């Protein structure tokens, strides 16, 4: 049951990160975010922006091969005492049971949990969630419908996805009581948005 939907279009990785940073500044411990998008859509780039907004230690890279990375809050950063970021890549997990095997329930209440490729696998972890779909705005393949191996998007040494300045459509859907008040204010001049309920 969706509470609201907000779609924004941004150009390139810097604006993707800036949008995510504004969202990250409004997140709190216990928030669950489920990221969906084709390879190279910007999931890890988005998570890097979330990390900046949360004030966690820099250096966020995809957890493709380790499944889970925990990024601690920086005590002298922009949000001292704020929540850690738990970054999960559920691509190789086939079920909610396999998600349970990585013990996310131990951190889901005390951290912000971001799960790439988590749709249909992690919804049981929290009463509320923010579903985020990233897709190329022009000439996009359906989200999650890209061909090729999963590790390709994370092959760069710095962990960023192979992106260009092609516009991205980022659709946020708030589900559950945490998001019942509507979407957080995220737009900046130059970004277009569409809201729905």
ZADRENVEX-991441 format. One record per atom (N, C-alpha, C, CB): z, y, x negated. Coordinates in steps of 0.1 Angstrom, whole numbers, plus 5000, padded with zeros to 4 digits. Glycine has a CB too. Layout:
residues N
ZYX...
This chain:
residues 197
500049884992500050005000500050134991501250005010498950204992498850324984499550444990497350354981500250514982500850644987499950754986502150664979499150764975498250864973497250824962498951004969496150894961495150874950494651014945493950794955494551024932494051144926492951104916495251224919491751164917490751144907490451264899489451094914490351254886490051364877488851324868491251414869488051424864487051394855487351484843485651434861487351414831487551484818486451444809488951444812486251534799485251514788485851474775484351644786485551354771485951304758487351264756485651414749487651214744488951154741490051264740488951084728489751384735490851484734491351524748490251604727490451544757490851584771491551464778489751634779491051344775491751224781493251224776491051094776493451244763494751244757495551364763494751254742494951474765495751594770496151564784494851714770495351504792495751474806496851374806494551414814496751274797497751174797499051234791497351054788498951324782500151394777500951464788499851484765500151534796500851604808501451504817499751684815500851394819501451284828502751234821500451174831502551204808503751144800504951234801503351124786504751364801505951454801506651444814505451594799506051384825506651374838507151234841505651414849506951134831507451004834508850984830506550904826509450874835510850844832511050694831511750904844512250664825512550514824512350444837513950504818511750324836511550244848510150264854512450284859509350364849507950374854507050264848507450514850506250214857505250104854503850164856505549974862503050164846501650204847500750094844501350324837499750074852498849964851497450024848498749874864496950004836495650064832494549964833495750114818493450014840492249924842491050004837492049884857490149934830488850004826488049914817489150134819486749934817485949854808486249874794484449894811485749794785485949814771485449954767485249704763486250024759485850154755485950264765484450154751486650234776486850334787487850444783487250274800488750404774489850504770491250464773489550634776491550334775492850294778493850324767492850144782493550284755494450304744494550454741493950224731493350524742493350664740494350734750491950724741494250694762495050744773496550714769494750684787496850594765498250564761498750644749498350414758497850684740498250764729498750904734497150784719498050954744498451084750499751064758497351134760499950954765501150934772502350934761501150794779502150874750503150864740503551004735502650784728502551094733502851234729503651304740501551314727503351284752504051344763505451294765503351324776505651164761506951104762507851134750506850954763507151174739507951204727508251084719509151284730507450984719507650864711507050874697507150734718507450784688506950794675505450774675507550674666504750864667503250854667502750724661502650974658501450694662500850574657500650464667501750524646500350504679500150404690498750344688500250474704498750214686497450134686497550024696497250074671496449964699496349864709497149744705494949824713497949684714498649564711497849434714499949554720496449444712495549334715496049204710494249364709496449194698496749064692498249024692496249054678499049124694500549094694501049104709501249194686500249144718500549154733501449264736501149024737502549294729503449394732503849474720504749334739503849614721504349694711505349794718503249774703506549814711507449914716507450034707508949844717507350144713507250274706508550354709505950354709509450364700510750434703510650584704511750404692511450644713511550784714512050844701512550824726511550964698511951024685513051124689510751104679514251104683515451184687515251334685516651134678514451374675514351514673512951564677514551544658512351484686510951514692511051604704510251394695509951614711509951704723510851654735508551714728511151524735512051474746513151394741511151394756514051454733515151374727515951294738516151464720516151174736516951094746516051034757517951174752514751064756513751014766513550864764512451094765512750814773512550664773511550624762512050624786511650504758510750444749509450414757511250314742508350384749507150334756506950194752505950424751506750104761506349964759504949954763507349864767504049914753502649914755502249764755501849994744501649714766501249574767499749564769502049514779499249464763497849424765497849284772496949424752497549284785497649154792496249084794498149184806495249124786493949064787493948914785493049124776494748864776494748724773495848644782495048694759496448714790497448654799496748624813498748744802496948504818496248464830496948474843495848324828498248504842499048504854500348584853499348354858500948604864502248674864503248594857502748704878503148464857504048374850503948394835503848224853502748414830502648434815503148574812501148424811503048664821503648804818505148784817503348904830505748704826507248684826507648614813507648594837506748534806507048474794507248574782506048374790506748694783506848794773508048884775505648874771508848854785510148914787510149064790511048894776509149114797509049254800510249304809507749294807510749204817511949244825513149294817512349124834513149264805514249314796514149464793514249244783512949524794512749664790512249744802511849674779511749684813511049764823511949874829510549664834513249854830514049954836514450064826515349894841514450034813514850134803513750204796515750064794512550174799511350224791510250264801510850134780509250334797508050344804507150234799507350484802506650154809505850034805504450054809506449904812503550044800502050064802501449934799501550184793500649884809500049754808498549764809500549654818497849744798496349744799495949604804495649774785494949604813494449474819495449404827493949384807496349484833497549424840497349404855498649504838496249454861496049444875496149294880494749504880496949264890497049134895498049044887495749064895498649104877499549024868500949084867498949014855501149214869502449284866503049354878502249374855502449354890502949424901504349384905501949414913504749264902506049214906507249274897506149064904506849344886507849394877508649514882507249434864508049584892508749704897508349734912508449824888509249804919508949834933507849944934510149884940507650014923506650124923505850114911507350264923504650164912503750164900502750274901503050024898502150304890501050404890499850324884501350534881498850304892497650234888496650344883497050154900496150324871495250414865493950344861495850484853492850394867491550334864490750434856490750294877490250394845489450484836488050424836490050494821487050514839485650464838484750574834485250414852483650544828482650634824482050694837481550574816482050834838481650894850480150884853482151044850479350874843477950874844477450744838477250994838476750664845476150534840477250434837475450564827478350444844479450354842479150214847480750404848479550114840479649974845480949974854479649864834480949884864482249874872483449854862482149764882484549914866485749894858486049754856486949964864486249714844486549574841485349484840487549514851484149534842482949454843482149454830482149494854482649504819481849504807481649374801482449604797480549354794480349234787480849244772478849184787481149144766481549144752482949104750481349284746483349094737484649044734485649154736484748994720486949114739487949214741488349294729489149144747488449234718488849304706487949414701489049204695486749414706485749514701486249654703484449504709486949694714487349824716488449874706487849844730489049774700490249804691489949784677491449734696488649764673488249734660488549844650486849684659488549964654488750074645490150064638488550214652490250104626491450084618492550174624491250134604492250284631493250364636493650324650492850514636493050224656493350174669492750254681494850174670491950344678491350424689490050354694491050564685489750364706488550304712487350384708488650294727486150314708484950384705484450464716483850274701484850594716484550684727483650804721485750744733483050864731482250984728482651094738480750964727481951204738482351304748481751284762481751444743481351164764480851134778482051144788480250984778481751204799482851224809483451094813482251304821484751104816485450984821486051024834486650944811486050934844486650954857487950874856485750914869489050944858490450884857491050894871491350954846491250774877491750774891493150714890490850684900494150794895495550754896495850724910496450864890496550614912497050574926498550544925496250454931499350624932500750604932501150514943501450744933501950404940502350304949503850294948501650174946504450294960505950264961506750394962506350184949508050374963508950494966508950594954510350444968508850554942508850644931507750754932508650574917506650724938505450814939505250864953504250744934506250844962506050884976505851034977507250844984506351114968506251264969504851314966507251324960503951234962502651274959502351284944502351414965501151314940500851314926501551424918499351314924501851404906502351514897501251614894502951454884501551734892500551834889499951804875501051984890498651774874498051744862496851814858497751594862496151884868494951944865495052074856494251994878494052094849493952214840492652284844494052184825492452404841491152474843490052394835491252614838488952374842487852304836487852154840487952314822488852104846488951964851488651964866490251894847487951874870487751864885488551744890486251834888488951764903489851654909489451644923491351684907489851524928489751494942490951414946488451414946491651464957492851394961492551324974494051494963493251214976493151134988494551074992492151024987494651025004495950965008495650825013496651045018
